[in-house]
Amino acid sequence: MLKTTLVVALSLIQLTSMSDAQESNTSSNFMAAQLSEQIFNQTIAFSNEKLVKAQANLLRKHYEALIEAGFNKSEALQIIVAMASSDK
Protein backbone atom coordinates (compact mmCIF):
# COMPACT_ATOMS: atom_id res chain seq x y z
CA MET A 1 0.00 0.00 0.00
CA LEU A 2 2.78 2.44 0.92
CA LYS A 3 4.82 1.53 -2.14
CA THR A 4 1.81 2.15 -4.37
CA THR A 5 1.15 5.51 -2.73
CA LEU A 6 4.80 6.50 -3.13
CA VAL A 7 4.78 5.54 -6.82
CA VAL A 8 1.60 7.54 -7.38
CA ALA A 9 3.03 10.55 -5.55
CA LEU A 10 6.26 10.48 -7.50
CA SER A 11 4.36 10.05 -10.76
CA LEU A 12 2.17 13.03 -9.97
CA ILE A 13 5.20 15.13 -9.11
CA GLN A 14 6.83 14.16 -12.39
CA LEU A 15 3.66 14.89 -14.35
CA THR A 16 3.28 18.22 -12.59
CA SER A 17 6.82 19.27 -13.41
CA MET A 18 6.31 18.26 -17.06
CA SER A 19 3.06 20.17 -17.15
CA ASP A 20 4.66 23.22 -15.54
CA ALA A 21 7.31 23.29 -18.25
CA GLN A 22 4.60 23.45 -20.91
CA GLU A 23 2.17 25.86 -19.27
CA SER A 24 3.45 28.10 -16.54
CA ASN A 25 1.29 30.44 -14.48
CA THR A 26 -2.08 28.75 -14.95
CA SER A 27 -4.43 27.98 -12.11
CA SER A 28 -4.66 24.30 -13.09
CA ASN A 29 -0.88 23.96 -12.80
CA PHE A 30 -0.99 25.61 -9.40
CA MET A 31 -3.69 23.18 -8.26
CA ALA A 32 -1.77 20.19 -9.67
CA ALA A 33 1.38 21.31 -7.88
CA GLN A 34 -0.51 21.69 -4.62
CA LEU A 35 -2.10 18.26 -5.00
CA SER A 36 1.26 16.67 -5.77
CA GLU A 37 2.81 18.28 -2.72
CA GLN A 38 -0.08 17.14 -0.54
CA ILE A 39 0.17 13.52 -1.76
CA PHE A 40 3.94 13.56 -1.29
CA ASN A 41 3.56 14.86 2.29
CA GLN A 42 0.89 12.23 3.03
CA THR A 43 3.21 9.52 1.74
CA ILE A 44 5.97 10.70 4.05
CA ALA A 45 3.57 10.89 7.00
CA PHE A 46 2.11 7.43 6.30
CA SER A 47 5.64 6.01 6.14
CA ASN A 48 6.18 6.80 9.81
CA GLU A 49 7.27 3.56 11.49
CA LYS A 50 4.90 3.96 14.45
CA LEU A 51 1.93 4.57 12.16
CA VAL A 52 2.76 1.58 9.95
CA LYS A 53 2.99 -0.68 13.02
CA ALA A 54 -0.27 0.72 14.41
CA GLN A 55 -2.04 0.07 11.10
CA ALA A 56 -0.70 -3.49 11.01
CA ASN A 57 -1.85 -4.10 14.58
CA LEU A 58 -5.30 -2.73 13.76
CA LEU A 59 -5.64 -4.99 10.72
CA ARG A 60 -4.56 -7.98 12.85
CA LYS A 61 -7.17 -7.11 15.50
CA HIS A 62 -9.87 -6.83 12.82
CA TYR A 63 -8.81 -10.22 11.41
CA GLU A 64 -8.95 -11.86 14.85
CA ALA A 65 -12.31 -10.23 15.62
CA LEU A 66 -13.76 -11.56 12.36
CA ILE A 67 -12.62 -15.09 13.24
CA GLU A 68 -14.12 -14.74 16.73
CA ALA A 69 -17.36 -13.55 15.10
CA GLY A 70 -17.60 -16.81 13.16
CA PHE A 71 -15.85 -16.18 9.86
CA ASN A 72 -13.37 -18.80 8.78
CA LYS A 73 -9.74 -17.77 8.19
CA SER A 74 -10.16 -17.47 4.43
CA GLU A 75 -13.27 -15.29 4.73
CA ALA A 76 -11.64 -13.11 7.38
CA LEU A 77 -8.56 -12.64 5.22
CA GLN A 78 -10.67 -11.67 2.19
CA ILE A 79 -12.49 -9.06 4.28
CA ILE A 80 -9.19 -7.67 5.60
CA VAL A 81 -7.75 -7.47 2.09
CA ALA A 82 -10.86 -5.62 0.93
CA MET A 83 -10.62 -3.24 3.90
CA ALA A 84 -6.93 -2.55 3.22
CA SER A 85 -7.60 -2.00 -0.49
CA SER A 86 -10.36 0.51 0.20
CA ASP A 87 -7.98 2.60 2.37
CA LYS A 88 -6.05 3.72 -0.69
C-alpha positions in Angstrom: 0.0 0.0 0.0 2.8 2.4 0.9 4.8 1.5 -2.1 1.8 2.2 -4.4 1.2 5.5 -2.7 4.8 6.5 -3.1 4.8 5.5 -6.8 1.6 7.5 -7.4 3.0 10.5 -5.5 6.3 10.5 -7.5 4.4 10.1 -10.8 2.2 13.0 -10.0 5.2 15.1 -9.1 6.8 14.2 -12.4 3.7 14.9 -14.4 3.3 18.2 -12.6 6.8 19.3 -13.4 6.3 18.3 -17.1 3.1 20.2 -17.2 4.7 23.2 -15.5 7.3 23.3 -18.3 4.6 23.5 -20.9 2.2 25.9 -19.3 3.5 28.1 -16.5 1.3 30.4 -14.5 -2.1 28.8 -15.0 -4.4 28.0 -12.1 -4.7 24.3 -13.1 -0.9 24.0 -12.8 -1.0 25.6 -9.4 -3.7 23.2 -8.3 -1.8 20.2 -9.7 1.4 21.3 -7.9 -0.5 21.7 -4.6 -2.1 18.3 -5.0 1.3 16.7 -5.8 2.8 18.3 -2.7 -0.1 17.1 -0.5 0.2 13.5 -1.8 3.9 13.6 -1.3 3.6 14.9 2.3 0.9 12.2 3.0 3.2 9.5 1.7 6.0 10.7 4.0 3.6 10.9 7.0 2.1 7.4 6.3 5.6 6.0 6.1 6.2 6.8 9.8 7.3 3.6 11.5 4.9 4.0 14.4 1.9 4.6 12.2 2.8 1.6 10.0 3.0 -0.7 13.0 -0.3 0.7 14.4 -2.0 0.1 11.1 -0.7 -3.5 11.0 -1.8 -4.1 14.6 -5.3 -2.7 13.8 -5.6 -5.0 10.7 -4.6 -8.0 12.9 -7.2 -7.1 15.5 -9.9 -6.8 12.8 -8.8 -10.2 11.4 -8.9 -11.9 14.8 -12.3 -10.2 15.6 -13.8 -11.6 12.4 -12.6 -15.1 13.2 -14.1 -14.7 16.7 -17.4 -13.6 15.1 -17.6 -16.8 13.2 -15.8 -16.2 9.9 -13.4 -18.8 8.8 -9.7 -17.8 8.2 -10.2 -17.5 4.4 -13.3 -15.3 4.7 -11.6 -13.1 7.4 -8.6 -12.6 5.2 -10.7 -11.7 2.2 -12.5 -9.1 4.3 -9.2 -7.7 5.6 -7.7 -7.5 2.1 -10.9 -5.6 0.9 -10.6 -3.2 3.9 -6.9 -2.6 3.2 -7.6 -2.0 -0.5 -10.4 0.5 0.2 -8.0 2.6 2.4 -6.0 3.7 -0.7 
